[in-house]
Amino acid sequence: MGAAGYTHVVCCADRRESFEGIEARAARAAALEGARLSIVHVVNPSMLIMGDSQSGQPLGGSTESRLKDAESWLDECASRNPSSEGVILEGANAGEALCEWADKNDASLLVVGQREGDIMANLGSTANYLVRHAPCDVLVVHGGR
């Protein structure tokens, strides 16, 4: 355990372009602390049917194929950090799902990205929820750094 005392670092994964920078920060924090690293992605079942609210594009394919696609993407992320584990959660509210999972799995640090721009104006609903309700420390990372 490192100086900060983190034993389980959780990278809150989404599929935006800046995710690799967020993932790298989580991996560095875990390595510095000698902590376990989990990369956790929340799939909203209704988005699998209705489409992506950020892009407005229909996701297409069956729910099963979309879940398999998410699993493949998460496996790719986890492969960049061989000692990490990939976890897929299902939930309509990503923040709630992440907080519940973090509590049950003894997470000590959640690493989440912010939307581009001013942090207070663009924290994003998931990051905002985590900052207010997480059972552990939360590190909000600027995506591209």
RAWO-V981596 format. One record per backbone hydrogen bond with DSSP energy under -0.5 kcal/mol. CO is the residue of the C=O (numbers start at 1). NH is the residue of the N-H. E is the energy in kcal/mol with one decimal. If there is no record, write none. Layout:
((CO & NH & E) (CO & NH & E))
//
This chain:
((2 & 5 & -0.9) (6 & 2 & -0.5) (7 & 36 & -2.5) (8 & 108 & -2.8) (8 & 109 & -1.6) (9 & 11 & -0.5) (9 & 38 & -2.5) (10 & 12 & -0.7) (10 & 111 & -3.2) (11 & 13 & -0.9) (11 & 40 & -2.7) (13 & 42 & -0.6) (16 & 19 & -1.8) (17 & 20 & -0.6) (18 & 21 & -0.9) (18 & 22 & -1.3) (19 & 23 & -3.2) (20 & 24 & -2.3) (21 & 25 & -1.7) (22 & 26 & -2.1) (23 & 27 & -2.5) (24 & 28 & -2.4) (25 & 29 & -2.4) (26 & 30 & -2.4) (27 & 31 & -2.5) (28 & 32 & -2.8) (29 & 33 & -1.7) (30 & 34 & -1.0) (30 & 35 & -2.8) (33 & 2 & -0.8) (36 & 9 & -3.1) (37 & 85 & -1.8) (38 & 11 & -3.2) (38 & 40 & -0.6) (39 & 87 & -2.7) (40 & 13 & -3.3) (41 & 43 & -0.5) (41 & 89 & -2.7) (42 & 44 & -0.5) (43 & 45 & -0.7) (43 & 91 & -2.1) (44 & 47 & -0.9) (44 & 48 & -1.3) (45 & 49 & -0.8) (46 & 50 & -3.1) (47 & 51 & -1.7) (51 & 53 & -0.5) (52 & 56 & -2.4) (57 & 52 & -2.4) (62 & 66 & -2.3) (63 & 67 & -2.4) (64 & 68 & -2.3) (65 & 69 & -2.2) (66 & 70 & -2.3) (67 & 71 & -2.5) (68 & 72 & -2.5) (69 & 73 & -2.3) (70 & 74 & -2.5) (71 & 75 & -2.6) (72 & 76 & -2.1) (73 & 77 & -2.1) (74 & 78 & -2.9) (75 & 79 & -1.9) (76 & 80 & -0.8) (77 & 80 & -1.1) (78 & 81 & -1.3) (81 & 84 & -2.9) (85 & 39 & -3.1) (87 & 41 & -2.7) (89 & 43 & -3.4) (92 & 94 & -0.6) (93 & 97 & -2.3) (94 & 98 & -2.7) (95 & 99 & -2.4) (96 & 100 & -2.5) (97 & 101 & -2.4) (98 & 102 & -2.9) (99 & 103 & -2.3) (100 & 104 & -2.1) (101 & 105 & -1.7) (102 & 107 & -2.4) (103 & 106 & -0.9) (108 & 137 & -1.1) (109 & 10 & -3.2) (110 & 112 & -0.5) (110 & 139 & -3.3) (111 & 12 & -3.0) (112 & 141 & -2.9) (118 & 122 & -2.2) (122 & 115 & -1.9) (124 & 128 & -2.6) (125 & 129 & -2.2) (126 & 130 & -2.6) (127 & 131 & -2.7) (128 & 132 & -1.6) (129 & 133 & -2.2) (130 & 134 & -2.4) (137 & 110 & -2.5) (138 & 140 & -0.6) (139 & 112 & -2.5) (139 & 141 & -0.6) (141 & 114 & -1.6) (142 & 145 & -1.6))
//
